[in-house]
Amino acid sequence: MTGTTTLTLGGLLAALLVLLANLHPWWTGPREMKQLAPFGKGFTGAAFAAACPGGILGWGHSHTGALANGAGERASSAGAGTSSSSSLSSGQLAGLGSTGAVIVVLAVFLVGLTYKAAGKKDKRRILGGAFVGSVFLLTAGVAGALEWLPDALNTAGDGVAKAFQGAGIQ
């Protein structure tokens, strides 16, 4: 299986199915925000990973698209009897620097620790959030809406580096 930065309608369908599966218990339940927290943690980790131009996080992000495209196209074909291989406009986050990469790795590591400590249901929600976030960030709309993220990560990383270098300490 190779990675892709192009999402098809089938891939979008797969991500939307996972999103609905995660939102349904919240919608039918007491609608407490804490129910959405595991999903949001996974989504945030995926958004940070999507800013990576390479490495294991960038590789994982690009391969999520291929996985979603295949699963969604099978679901569309089996469920509706139609092809959903039409491509969507693709997008990507660009501009992550070395200091921003430190923040990304720390954040994804924290999501991994959260996953390890989570119960069975929350583990599935974290993975669902990561899948949906990674797939959505292959689209031009979501990547465009989050185009500020690499700069914010770089700025946070610059601040951390300056603090450890003693900048501004008298």
N, C-alpha and C positions, 0 to 999 in steps of 0.2 A: 504494500500500500504506500502510495506516495502522498506527500503533502500538497495542499492546494490553498491558494488564496482566493479562489473563485467559488462562491456559494451558489447552489442551484435552488430552485423552488422546493425541491425535495429536502435539501439540507435545512432550509428555513422551516419546513413542515416538521422535521424531526425536533428542532429546537423549540418550536411552539408547542409541540406535544409534551415535551419535558417541562416547559414553563407552566402549561395548564395543569399538569399532574402535581406540580409543586404549589400552585395557587389555589387549587380546588379545596384542600383541607382547610386552608386559611379562610377562604370565602364562605364555606359551609359551617365553619366553627365560630369561635368567639371573636375572630378578627383582631387578635392581639399581634402587635408588631413583632414581638419576640418569636412568633412562629415563623416569620420570614427571615430572621437573622441568619440561620445556617445557609440558606439559599443566597442571601446577600453577600456572605463571606466568600462563598465559592465564586460568585459573579465578580466580586472585587479582585480576588486572586487571579482570575482569568483576564480581567481587564489589564492588570499590571503585567501579566505574562505576555499579553498581546502587544505591549509596547516594546518587547524585546525583538531586536532584528535577527537574532540567531540564538545559539545555545540551546540547551535542553528545553527551556521555557518557550522560546520561539518555535522550536521544532514541534513541541506538543501542540501549540496553538495552530500551526498550519495543518497538522495531521487531524485535528478535530474536524476541520472542514470536510476532508475526504470521508471520514467516518459518518458525519451527519448527512452528506450527500447520498451515500450508499443506502443508509438506513431509511432516510426520508423518501427516496425514490422507490424503494421496495414497499414502504407503507402506502404511498400514493397509488402505486400500481395494484397492490392487493386490495386496498380499501375502496378506491374509486375507479380503478381500471384505466387510469390515464397516466401519461408520462409527465414527470415533473422535473425534467432535466434542463429546463430553460435557466440560463444563468442570470444572476442578479448583479447589479453594479457593485464592484468590489471596492473595499477601502481598507486602509491600514493605518495604524498609529506609527509615526516616524519621529525621530529626533532624540531618542533616549541616549544619554551620555553615560560615562563611566560612573559618575556620582549618583545618577538616577538609578543605575543598575543595582547599586548597593541597596537602595530603598526597595526596589522590586524584589530582590532575593530575600530580604528580611520579611517583607509582607507575605510573600508566598510561603516562606518557612513558617510564619505564624498561622497561616491558613492550614498548613500541613499539621501543625501541632494541635490546632482546634479539631481537625478531622480525626486525629489519633485519639483524642480524649472524648469524642462525641459518641452518642449511642447509635444504634443501627439506623433509626429513622433519620437522625440528623446527618449521619454520614452520607446517606442517599441524597439528602437535600443539598449538602455541600457539593457533592459531585454533580448534581443537577444544575446548580448555579454556575459551576465552573464550565460545564458543557454549554449551557445557554449563553453565558457571557462570551466564551471563545467563539462560538458560532455567530452570534450577533455582531461581534467586532470584525467579522469578515465583510460586513455590509458597509456600503458607503454612508448610509444614514447614521448608524450608531458610531462608526469610527469617526465620522465628521463631527458628531455631537461631543465626542470625547477627545478631540484633537488637542485640547489643552493639557491632557494628562501627562505626556512625556515632559513637557516644560515644567509642570508642577513637581514631578518626580525629580527632575534635575535640580530644581531650586531647593527642594527638601534635602537632597543629597549634598548639595553645595553647603548648605547650612550645617549639616552634620560634620562634613569634612573640616569646615572652618572652626567649628567648636572644638574638635579634637586637635586641631593645629594651634589652638590658643588665640585665634583671631579675636580681637576686641577685649581680651582679658588684660586688665591693668594691674 
